[in-house]
Amino acid sequence: MTSEPPAEYVAFVSRHLEPLRRDSVRVVGAEEDADCLYVDVLTDVATRWNWLELQRTRLGHEGAADDFLGRVFARRSERFYLGEDNFGDDDLQIQVTPWHPDEPSPQRRVYVSTAVRLAPILVPRRRSSVFVAGPACEAAIAWWHAYETIRRRRLVYVGFVAIAFLMALANLTAPPPVV
């Protein structure tokens, strides 16, 4: 996986970014918190992009990336829904504190993803006359998150194999047990 997103992935993000944002706002409930969902979904798609492209080009499944996006969005959005079957009537208690317009509103913690913090400093490689910064920046950020995730996984795999090799080597060089 390269450190920069391919043009196909940027085009995919451009096609799906606005509907994904709208659906994220609908699921999360607030527009300022929507980035805690759709950035993770785009990162999951970027992590599997090589496989999705292989399915599209070699296996003839044109909608592989679209199908995977829908599955990932459904899986990731489950954590925002409180299923009615999860709670009985006795288990659910709601505490309400009245708010008066004279009092200042209570401060709420705002979730800001790394994508939002990095967006102002991200610069595209090439400038064109029809450049849309939003999808390109979101694609680059999600791709970078996926790149880092894959890199960490590879390091863990190499570490595991090295430890297993050292343990096997230590077991071979150990003296035989005395009976």
Solvent accessible surface area in square Angstrom, and as a share of the most:
residue,aa,sasa,rsa
1,M,52,0.23
2,T,93,0.54
3,S,54,0.35
4,E,79,0.35
5,P,31,0.19
6,P,41,0.26
7,A,80,0.62
8,E,86,0.39
9,Y,0,0.00
10,V,40,0.23
11,A,48,0.37
12,F,2,0.01
13,V,0,0.00
14,S,56,0.36
15,R,149,0.55
16,H,36,0.16
17,L,3,0.01
18,E,92,0.41
19,P,53,0.33
20,L,10,0.05
21,R,71,0.26
22,R,151,0.55
23,D,50,0.26
24,S,0,0.00
25,V,47,0.27
26,R,157,0.57
27,V,14,0.08
28,V,34,0.20
29,G,61,0.59
30,A,24,0.19
31,E,136,0.61
32,E,90,0.40
33,D,19,0.10
34,A,4,0.03
35,D,13,0.07
36,C,16,0.10
37,L,0,0.00
38,Y,14,0.05
39,V,8,0.05
40,D,40,0.20
41,V,0,0.00
42,L,0,0.00
43,T,18,0.11
44,D,24,0.12
45,V,0,0.00
46,A,1,0.01
47,T,25,0.14
48,R,124,0.45
49,W,10,0.03
50,N,95,0.49
51,W,122,0.43
52,L,7,0.03
53,E,33,0.15
54,L,76,0.38
55,Q,39,0.17
56,R,84,0.31
57,T,79,0.46
58,R,190,0.70
59,L,116,0.58
60,G,55,0.53
61,H,84,0.37
62,E,125,0.56
63,G,23,0.22
64,A,2,0.02
65,A,15,0.11
66,D,62,0.32
67,D,66,0.34
68,F,25,0.11
69,L,16,0.08
70,G,41,0.39
71,R,150,0.55
72,V,3,0.01
73,F,26,0.11
74,A,55,0.43
75,R,136,0.49
76,R,67,0.25
77,S,6,0.04
78,E,118,0.53
79,R,146,0.53
80,F,64,0.27
81,Y,119,0.45
82,L,137,0.68
83,G,26,0.25
84,E,164,0.74
85,D,131,0.68
86,N,105,0.54
87,F,84,0.35
88,G,39,0.38
89,D,142,0.74
90,D,130,0.67
91,D,102,0.53
92,L,97,0.48
93,Q,153,0.68
94,I,135,0.69
95,Q,172,0.76
96,V,125,0.72
97,T,116,0.68
98,P,105,0.66
99,W,139,0.49
100,H,95,0.43
101,P,111,0.70
102,D,137,0.71
103,E,83,0.37
104,P,120,0.76
105,S,68,0.44
106,P,108,0.68
107,Q,173,0.77
108,R,132,0.48
109,R,228,0.83
110,V,81,0.47
111,Y,111,0.42
112,V,62,0.35
113,S,10,0.06
114,T,51,0.30
115,A,2,0.01
116,V,66,0.38
117,R,145,0.53
118,L,62,0.31
119,A,36,0.28
120,P,111,0.70
121,I,126,0.64
122,L,62,0.31
123,V,105,0.60
124,P,35,0.22
125,R,182,0.66
126,R,190,0.69
127,R,173,0.63
128,S,73,0.47
129,S,118,0.76
130,V,127,0.73
131,F,65,0.27
132,V,92,0.53
133,A,53,0.41
134,G,32,0.30
135,P,19,0.12
136,A,22,0.17
137,C,17,0.10
138,E,18,0.08
139,A,0,0.00
140,A,24,0.19
141,I,4,0.02
142,A,1,0.01
143,W,6,0.02
144,W,111,0.39
145,H,52,0.23
146,A,0,0.00
147,Y,57,0.22
148,E,29,0.13
149,T,37,0.22
150,I,29,0.14
151,R,104,0.38
152,R,135,0.49
153,R,112,0.41
154,R,139,0.51
155,L,109,0.54
156,V,102,0.59
157,Y,137,0.52
158,V,99,0.57
159,G,30,0.29
160,F,142,0.59
161,V,97,0.56
162,A,46,0.35
163,I,105,0.53
164,A,48,0.37
165,F,130,0.54
166,L,109,0.54
167,M,132,0.59
168,A,54,0.42
169,L,81,0.40
170,A,62,0.48
171,N,118,0.61
172,L,146,0.73
173,T,101,0.59
174,A,54,0.42
175,P,116,0.73
176,P,111,0.70
177,P,121,0.76
178,V,150,0.86
179,V,186,1.07
